[in-house]
């Protein structure tokens, strides 16, 4: 009996061309691609960075220019304020000088009026006052705050030779903390013991001293009253504004 012979397998063959530089080129291509990509990214970043830097530089330059402009405006405003303050100070000084001169002239006028009244009272007294009158009254500022010197001259006509007897009252009127207030001289002066100041003279009598105003009191004037000690005699009342002379 004949044996079967096994057939061997047939392998298909394929011819591949030999390319020895292909692998090198592939590696170079990949490397070139990576290099180009990296360069593009680098230059893109540099461009964006430079663009951002240019914007910041421009903003900084604008801010510096604005700051310089504001500084100049500020200096101009300071100069204007200094000029205005100087003008105001000069104006205030001039105003104070004018007010001081006005007060001085008013005081002088008041002194002259009192002198005229004094001589008129001596030479031509009021018959209803029995020849008694207020010759002079003045207030002067002292070196101490709210402290004043007062001078009161009570006189009789030179044509009369009798001794005058009576009393005088001296009241400072004004406001205390916004409310009307009256102070008798005895509460403000150590030289006066009572509300009634005794009068006794033949021709004239000086009443003078110092008074201290309380804090919070705003004086408005002085009320003077002269009354005879006799039942039928002189009764004189006079009010003066708070006009203070320079000592």
Order of alpha helices (4+ residues) and beta strands (2+ residues): alpha-beta-beta-beta-beta-beta-beta-beta-beta-beta
